[in-house]
Each structure stands twice: as C-alpha cells, then as structure tokens.
Amino acid sequence: MSENRLPDDEARFEESESSDSSDESPWAALKPWQGKASRLDKVLLFLIIGVPLVYLGLMPLRPWMLVNAPVLQEFINGAKTAIVAAGAYARIGEIPLWLVVVAGFIGMAKLDWAFWLAGRRWGDGILRLFAQNERQLKRIESLKRIPNWALFLMTIVSRCPGVPGTLVYLVAGWTRMRLSLFLIADLLGCLLFTIIWTTLGYQLGEAAVDVLKVVDKYALWLTLAIIVGIFVITYIREYRKQKNAQ
C-alpha cells in the first residue's frame, strides 16, 4: 500500500518545490507587495515605473514642446524648464499667466499621492525597487527616524533641485504620515515652486523667448541628437554586458 502511494507523494513534493522556486524567482524578489498582487498594486506599480518610462519616451519631443507647447509640457511632467518658458511667453502676452501657474501646479502635484500610497501600502517592500545595494538600504532605513515636522518641511521643499522628492513621498507614506498632512505640504510646495519658476521666466521675458527661438531653430537636430544618444548608450550598455558575460 505504501509503495503505491509513493508516486503521489513524489508529485506533491515536486509541486511544492516548483512553487518554492517560483517564489524565489527574480520577480518575486523585486515585487514590493506580499502574496498575490491586487489591482491597486498593479496600478501603483504602473504609476511609479510605467509613467516615468512614458516620460522617457517623450524625451525626443521635449525641445519642440518647450518652444511650441510649454503649457502642454507643464501638464505632462511639471518640468521647471517648461514653467520658465511658459512664464517668458506670458510676459510678452502669448500665454495667460494664470494658465502657466495652474498647468505647472497640476503637472507637479498630480502623481505625488501615488508614491505616498505606495509607501503606506508596501512598507519595507518598496525599498527593493529603489535601494541598489546594502549601503543605500541602510541610508533609506535611517529616514524612518526623521521627526514628523522635519518630514513635513522636506515634503514642502521636495521640488527643490537636488532633493530626492520620490524618496520623500515614499518615506512619508512608509512612516504613516497622515494623508491630509502630506497633501498640505505637497500642494504648498508645488504651488511655491511653480510661482518661483513662473516668476523667473516672467522676469526674463523677451530675452528668454529669443533663446527659445534659437532652440526652435535647432529643435530638429536636438531631437535627432537625443534619439541617437539613447541608441548609443543602449548599445554600449549591451556591449559591456555581453563582454562581461564572456
């Protein structure tokens, strides 16, 4: 009787081994959530990784958009260069000033809540998406000890060049910072820096527009240069990978 059951036992053992090996797959090591992904997990992952990839795909169009559609670029990614350009056009009367501020504000703030929610929902698992080594892991772990008032101020200035805004938003959710408090700080910071970049462009005025016209003159060549640069960098990386593999 026991000999007849051996094949079934072996089958169960193989199934358990295969399930364990699937859990140890590279994807299982990278996913920030525990267990099976819910629809919300997939949406958040797309917003955090997929949307920046879309922005990267639009990079060749940036020179043209900066000159001919700065407000559209503001709405898409809230880029400070687009806000400055739109402010310059507002100075010479081509774009309403209020539209420059509204577009820049929405472009900056539209997805910050998703990073807060990812930090709140995934906790420590989100580290695996951003920490490339043990040193960075420890550095991000130390952010847990930031006082709430300091995190509030960091959220306000997160749009300042050099500040890792994405990590600030993730840590805000990770440390259970209240959503209302996070939104107050985030929206205040986005409005503040939108006004700063708009004022800079408005003060530059026609001088900035003249520069943008030069950019427009060479926009096609800039676009082609960006495309070629992307392909060259990709080729070099793949070549190095193949060389190291050999």
C-alpha angles and dihedrals in degrees: 000000000000091000090055091055095053097087091053091049091049090050091052090048091051091049091052090048092050092049091049091049091049089053089053093051118122090255091055089052093051103041110101097211131074121244123344118001116248124214090260091053091054092047092050092047090052092049093048099042108012099051094052088050089054089051088051090052090054092052095101089058095052098092091052094044092047090060104030105027111019093150090056090051089050090055092047102050110351091237113183091222089058091048091051091048092048090048090054091051089048089057091060092043101252096116128032110251093225090056091054091054095043094047093047093046094050093043092053099043105035099096104024091098089061092061091048090051092047090054091047095046102039101032114180091002091075089067091073090065095053109023109084096182143009093269093057089045091057091045092054090044088058089060088072089074095058111121116245093245091053091048089050090054092045089054091053093052095037090108091059112110110263096026113113096231095177092058091046091056093046092049090047090059093037093056091048096249106176114261092229091053092046093050092049091053095041097047091044091052093046091050092046095052093041088058091046094052092041091051090049092053092043091052092049090050116152093009090061091045090054089053090049090052089056088050089051090052091058097029093111092053091046090051092049091047091053092049092048091046092053092051093046093050091047091049093049092050093050091046091052091048092052091046092051091047090056 
